[in-house]
Amino acid sequence: MRRKNKRQVFENVEVVDAGAKGKTIGKAPDGRVIFLTNTVPGDVVDVQTTKKRKAYFEGVATTFHSYSDKRVEPQCQHFGVCGGCKWQDMGYEHQLFYKQQEVENNLRRIGHLELPETTPILGSEEQYFYRNKMEFSFSDSRWMTLEEIQSDKEITDRDALGFHIPGMWDKILDIKKCHLQQDPSNAIRLETRDFAIKNGLTFFNPRHQHGELRSLMIRTASTGELMVMIQFCDDNKTNRELILNNLKETFPEITSLLYVINQKQNDTIYDQEIICFSGRDHIFEEMEGLKFKINAKSFYQTNSAQAYELYKLTREFADLKGDELVYDLYTGTGTIAQFVAKKAKKVVGIESVPEAIEDAKANAERNEIDNVDFFVGDMKNVFTQEFINTNGIPDIIITDPPRVGMHKDVVQQILKVAPEKVVYVSCNSATQARDLELMKEAYKVVKVQPVDMFPQTHHVENIVLLKKL
Ligand SMILES: C[S@@+](CC[C@H](N)C(=O)[O-])C[C@H]1O[C@@H](n2cnc3c(N)ncnc32)[C@H](O)[C@@H]1O
């Protein structure tokens, strides 16, 4: 029998908190939590529930009785529809407050950790236009507004280049201006879209998996270099060259113009051949005199300015004296490894993406750093006792895993190796807390430093320093 999910209305609900997955929080008359999407803490609203569970409701505000003084005017015309910057209507100082609270709550509630006095979150100087990488999707069936659907007019312009509507894999919002990446990002996206329409190139149809244009990636760098990559599905050489040549002529500042022909079901490019159409197949990012080569598949922190702050804090937490062996787990293109290398005897980096490790090695050579070694493979298979026997017992481990956190075998291996200090950098304090709980019999949390890499969103980075008990 299907469970009835009857919608309910609660009146005059005060929104009291924000955090988990970017949702705001109110209380139902029976004390149950209501997770809301379109409010700011301090608003008083009527709520229509959309989901009912044993311990909580989900809902949306339908009537606003009063607006919170934490509110600010969102800058983006797509706010509320686009899945991107969902906290734009909350003042930045309040965003920071809730991010800090989220980190501390996760460490205490999930990790059951005793925390030292935490340092205030480090806010980002740039609160808009801070991203160095954006990916936009093409679609021939764009998201339409209610007025468009209800109007009698026939809608002929269904092509879109933009972002997925939250929860809808086949609907793309056509973006006019995005506030996340500096220009010429918007100009390139609009030109690509308009030129394609004018010249009859077909946009991807996600349901039937056809169409020429599939996605557009733009990477900017603090060096001024610019990478643009178009992902095609159907392969039409004439049209492909037409649109790429137009980009090349219209934006001579593009230093790396790439494409990929991907006819798989999903649009990840990691198993695809990237072809260089003009310029180089990579760009360079620079930090503290170090140069980092970035190709289309490389991971690089998306907020470059704040990444510098993150790395400086990581290095400060490691507090190296010069005679230590450091392991940099999940090293990516070896950025942290190279960043701390000057202060260490030797750094060993491990990462699963072969291209990233190739870049890490090339970067180290270019930066004339000869006390780093890089190894490729799945962490739990590489970071083993045998590996330690060959490469030495680390004095310090720096670890910066992806959102899912560390595999439990990796945590066990860290405990076995038992370095004096562990610096754990994470973009997901919930999985970080889960991992730290497994380590708490052997390690004490000495410092906690949240860093905001992603203003206008609920995401937050966190650095924890652990010392052996
Ligand atoms: C958050 S990024 C950190 C990268 C790097 N520390 C930096 O700041 O640029 C996580 C990295 O872990 C890598 N990774 C993900 N799963 C992995 C695994 N199972 N084994 C090894 N590396 C993995 C990803 O490819 C990515 O480069």
The ligand as an SDF file (V2000), in Angstrom:
LIG
                    3D

 27 29  0  0  0  0  0  0  0  0999 V2000
   39.6190   17.5930   -2.5940 C   0  0  0  0  0  0  0  0  0  0  0  0
   40.6990   17.0530   -3.8670 S   0  0  0  0  0  0  0  0  0  0  0  0
   42.2340   17.5910   -3.1900 C   0  0  0  0  0  0  0  0  0  0  0  0
   43.3170   17.8790   -4.1750 C   0  0  0  0  0  0  0  0  0  0  0  0
   44.5190   18.6590   -3.6930 C   0  0  0  0  0  0  0  0  0  0  0  0
   44.8890   18.3800   -2.3450 N   0  0  0  0  0  0  0  0  0  0  0  0
   44.3370   20.1360   -3.9240 C   0  0  0  0  0  0  0  0  0  0  0  0
   44.1680   20.9100   -2.9810 O   0  0  0  0  0  0  0  0  0  0  0  0
   44.3300   20.5520   -5.0950 O   0  0  0  0  0  0  0  0  0  0  0  0
   40.6760   15.3470   -3.6500 C   0  0  0  0  0  0  0  0  0  0  0  0
   41.5680   14.5670   -4.5770 C   0  0  0  0  0  0  0  0  0  0  0  0
   41.4460   13.1770   -4.2390 O   0  0  0  0  0  0  0  0  0  0  0  0
   41.5100   12.4030   -5.4020 C   0  0  0  0  0  0  0  0  0  0  0  0
   40.8960   11.1050   -5.0780 N   0  0  0  0  0  0  0  0  0  0  0  0
   39.5830   10.8050   -5.0020 C   0  0  0  0  0  0  0  0  0  0  0  0
   39.4040    9.5330   -4.6180 N   0  0  0  0  0  0  0  0  0  0  0  0
   40.6310    9.0000   -4.4430 C   0  0  0  0  0  0  0  0  0  0  0  0
   41.1090    7.7050   -4.0540 C   0  0  0  0  0  0  0  0  0  0  0  0
   40.2570    6.7400   -3.7610 N   0  0  0  0  0  0  0  0  0  0  0  0
   42.4240    7.5140   -3.9870 N   0  0  0  0  0  0  0  0  0  0  0  0
   43.2980    8.5080   -4.2810 C   0  0  0  0  0  0  0  0  0  0  0  0
   42.9160    9.7530   -4.6460 N   0  0  0  0  0  0  0  0  0  0  0  0
   41.5990    9.9950   -4.7420 C   0  0  0  0  0  0  0  0  0  0  0  0
   40.7780   13.2420   -6.4380 C   0  0  0  0  0  0  0  0  0  0  0  0
   41.1460   12.8750   -7.7480 O   0  0  0  0  0  0  0  0  0  0  0  0
   41.2180   14.6550   -6.0520 C   0  0  0  0  0  0  0  0  0  0  0  0
   42.3760   15.0380   -6.7700 O   0  0  0  0  0  0  0  0  0  0  0  0
  1  2  1  0
  2  3  1  0
  2 10  1  0
  3  4  1  0
  4  5  1  0
  5  6  1  0
  5  7  1  0
  7  8  2  0
  7  9  1  0
 10 11  1  0
 11 12  1  0
 11 26  1  0
 12 13  1  0
 13 14  1  0
 13 24  1  0
 14 15  1  0
 14 23  1  0
 15 16  2  0
 16 17  1  0
 17 18  1  0
 17 23  2  0
 18 19  1  0
 18 20  2  0
 20 21  1  0
 21 22  2  0
 22 23  1  0
 24 25  1  0
 24 26  1  0
 26 27  1  0
M  CHG  2   2   1   9  -1
M  END
$$$$
